Amino acid sequence: MFPESLWTTDLIMRPIALGDAAAIFDEYAQDPEVTRFLTWAPHEVLADTEAYIARCLASPNARTFTLLGRRDRQLRGAITIRRPVPGRVGFGYALSRRSWGQGLMTEALTEVASWAMKQKGIWRIGDVCDVENTASARVMEKAGFEREGLLKRWIVHPNLSDVPRDCWSFARTR
Ligand SMILES: CC(C)(COP(=O)(O)OP(=O)(O)OC[C@H]1O[C@@H](n2cnc3c(N)ncnc32)[C@H](O)[C@@H]1OP(=O)(O)O)[C@@H](O)C(=O)NCCC(=O)NCCS
């Protein structure tokens, strides 16, 4: 249903664990620049990050992977793979600010897409990003996703506004 772990040139992706809470809290979960376009508010206390990880671990249709630098084993971010319905995979991701702009999420998403497109019965991997999240749109483009169109008033990004915002939809299919 989900990979056990995935490896790229620069990253190890392994299932998130409660023991990651302190590193995730310190590295990015409190950072309003990282959470700007996410569906959750910046964490205020370590218990917020622990609760987030507990929710990840309890989700039957998704698995969240911690991204570690392959050489230094430092925590860089996380990527979630979702299987909301048969035949289709979705995802979400975030990186600590000091890890931005090094091609890391393009590398991670390319690997996830390559895994997905090899799975029997999966025909589509895709997700959305806020219309202003240029870095995320670029990551999906660089990972070979097609920009399918603009979904008007699609998702609330509560750190920006309390009404649904327009999102770009991206997908790879086979
Ligand atoms: C989105 C995010 C994961 C990108 O990760 P990353 O490893 O820095 O991405 P990459 O280095 O692989 O590629 C980023 C691309 O976006 C471009 N980019 C970044 N910020 C940009 C901006 N403000 N305007 C235009 N392009 C931008 C970079 O130049 C790069 O493209 P290039 O290689 O053609 O130059 C990272 O910025 C992040 O964690 N953001 C906060 C969380 C988030 O928004 N998650 C996605 C929710 S949909």
The ligand as a Tripos MOL2 file, in Angstrom:
@<TRIPOS>MOLECULE
LIG
   48    50     1     0     0
SMALL
NO_CHARGES

@<TRIPOS>ATOM
      1 C1          7.7870   24.1840   -1.6280 C.3       1 LIG1
      2 C2          9.0850   23.6420   -1.0650 C.3       1 LIG1
      3 C3          8.8590   22.2390   -0.5340 C.3       1 LIG1
      4 C4         10.1070   23.5990   -2.2110 C.3       1 LIG1
      5 O1         11.2020   22.7910   -1.8250 O.3       1 LIG1
      6 P1         12.6930   23.0210   -2.4120 P.3       1 LIG1
      7 O2         13.4960   21.8150   -2.1210 O.co2     1 LIG1
      8 O3         13.1970   24.3350   -1.9540 O.co2     1 LIG1
      9 O4         12.3640   23.0760   -3.9680 O.3       1 LIG1
     10 P2         13.4260   22.9000   -5.1350 P.3       1 LIG1
     11 O5         14.7450   23.4580   -4.7240 O.co2     1 LIG1
     12 O6         13.3860   21.4780   -5.5950 O.co2     1 LIG1
     13 O7         12.7630   23.7920   -6.2950 O.3       1 LIG1
     14 C5         12.1850   25.0620   -6.0100 C.3       1 LIG1
     15 C6         11.9790   25.8130   -7.3040 C.3       1 LIG1
     16 O8         11.0890   26.9010   -7.0550 O.3       1 LIG1
     17 C7         11.7370   28.1080   -7.3900 C.3       1 LIG1
     18 N1         11.2560   29.1200   -6.4460 N.ar      1 LIG1
     19 C8         11.3720   29.1220   -5.1120 C.ar      1 LIG1
     20 N2         10.7730   30.2110   -4.5960 N.ar      1 LIG1
     21 C9         10.2530   30.8810   -5.6350 C.ar      1 LIG1
     22 C10         9.5210   32.0900   -5.7530 C.ar      1 LIG1
     23 N3          9.1660   32.8090   -4.6900 N.pl3     1 LIG1
     24 N4          9.1690   32.4990   -7.0010 N.ar      1 LIG1
     25 C11         9.5090   31.7910   -8.0980 C.ar      1 LIG1
     26 N5         10.1970   30.6100   -8.0400 N.ar      1 LIG1
     27 C12        10.5650   30.1850   -6.8250 C.ar      1 LIG1
     28 C13        13.2050   27.8290   -7.2690 C.3       1 LIG1
     29 O9         13.9660   28.7500   -8.0150 O.3       1 LIG1
     30 C14        13.2480   26.4120   -7.8580 C.3       1 LIG1
     31 O10        13.1120   26.3960   -9.2650 O.3       1 LIG1
     32 P3         14.3990   26.3080  -10.2540 P.3       1 LIG1
     33 O11        15.1340   25.0460   -9.8970 O.co2     1 LIG1
     34 O12        13.7940   26.3050  -11.6060 O.co2     1 LIG1
     35 O13        15.2390   27.5390   -9.9730 O.co2     1 LIG1
     36 C15         9.6620   24.5360    0.0630 C.3       1 LIG1
     37 O14         9.7440   25.8360   -0.4160 O.3       1 LIG1
     38 C16         8.7660   24.5130    1.3050 C.2       1 LIG1
     39 O15         8.9360   23.6850    2.1850 O.2       1 LIG1
     40 N6          7.8160   25.4620    1.3590 N.am      1 LIG1
     41 C17         6.9160   25.5610    2.5480 C.3       1 LIG1
     42 C18         5.9220   24.4050    2.6050 C.3       1 LIG1
     43 C19         5.0240   24.3530    1.3830 C.2       1 LIG1
     44 O16         4.6130   25.3780    0.8490 O.2       1 LIG1
     45 N7          4.7080   23.1210    0.9420 N.am      1 LIG1
     46 C20         3.8940   22.8870   -0.2350 C.3       1 LIG1
     47 C21         2.4470   23.0230    0.0240 C.3       1 LIG1
     48 S1          1.5460   22.7330   -1.5050 S.3       1 LIG1
@<TRIPOS>BOND
     1     1     2 1
     2     2     3 1
     3     2     4 1
     4     2    36 1
     5     4     5 1
     6     5     6 1
     7     6     7 2
     8     6     8 1
     9     6     9 1
    10     9    10 1
    11    10    11 2
    12    10    12 1
    13    10    13 1
    14    13    14 1
    15    14    15 1
    16    15    16 1
    17    15    30 1
    18    16    17 1
    19    17    18 1
    20    17    28 1
    21    18    19 ar
    22    18    27 ar
    23    19    20 ar
    24    20    21 ar
    25    21    22 ar
    26    21    27 ar
    27    22    23 1
    28    22    24 ar
    29    24    25 ar
    30    25    26 ar
    31    26    27 ar
    32    28    29 1
    33    28    30 1
    34    30    31 1
    35    31    32 1
    36    32    33 2
    37    32    34 1
    38    32    35 1
    39    36    37 1
    40    36    38 1
    41    38    39 2
    42    38    40 1
    43    40    41 1
    44    41    42 1
    45    42    43 1
    46    43    44 2
    47    43    45 1
    48    45    46 1
    49    46    47 1
    50    47    48 1
@<TRIPOS>SUBSTRUCTURE
     1 LIG1         1 GROUP 0 **** ****
